[in-house]
Amino acid sequence: MSEILPTVFECLTASELKQRLRLPLIAAPMFKVSSPELVTAVCRAGAIGAFPSINARTPALFDAWMARLGEALSEALPDGSRPAPPAVNLLTHDSNPRFEPDFEIVRKWRAPVVITSVGKPEIVIDAVHGYGGLVFADVVSLHHARRAARSGVDGMVLLCAGAGGQTGRLNPMAFVEAVRQFYDGILIVAGGITRGYQLRAIELMGADVAYCGTRFIVTPESSAPEEHKAAIIGAEIDDVWDSDAMSGIPASMLRSSLEKLGLTPETRWLQEKRDKYDWSAVKETPGVFSLGHGAGDVAKEEAAASIIARMTDEYRQAAAR
């Protein structure tokens, strides 16, 4: 493993992390969308900016991205406070050949928050906890949540109905209530969230933080192509299909792009020629745009800081009522 660098990013405890945030929000890690510029803008606005390590085309580029983020987020904000920490999303499934080199870079830079997807979170926990970082795990069912709790994760991302990209099919109110019966760590709700008063609602439900993804696709800081941004601006909730056919697990995609692949309402839940998750199927299929149920609330491109400022006002108004 590469030499461990002196601490660049600030590692926080779970309680310290929640206190650091101006808004209980994570800009979701989105494949081919989340960029260092987006992460920086979100963190400096007071929320957690997250990105998949595989968005960097090579491990060397991922290493360079971490260096850029370390420099950009080391500067204090105008009021003297520190930016929120960034989060790195690791695909821990066997089908991802980048896991080992990317995890080495995570450890090298001591990424303060690591979010695991698809695979087992326990393969990163000892190392991340060893340098003081936090581990959050994506879960889509009570079975996954119980397994994550046993592994010792610091938080769970509950992928609920309406989440963009990899999604779940459970109602968020029921899912939060069920998980809270046995878990007292950080709960993050993902699925169709675009407004600050919705963040207050998830707190009242018993969760702590929310993912917001689709809204941040249509920002100048995102890496999404203009076709993807235009598709979201023109989409409504009925234009979002969840399908197993892309990778073998549910994912929310633009209906028209899935129809171009020959999928219909009857066939979009069928797994074609695969019996388990296959990340390469997602990676190698062009022209299929991901989005969540919040697409209908996105009418124009807007800077990430502006989105967070508006959501902060909405959140505070809701909290004061």
Disulfide bonds with the S-S distance in Angstrom:
none
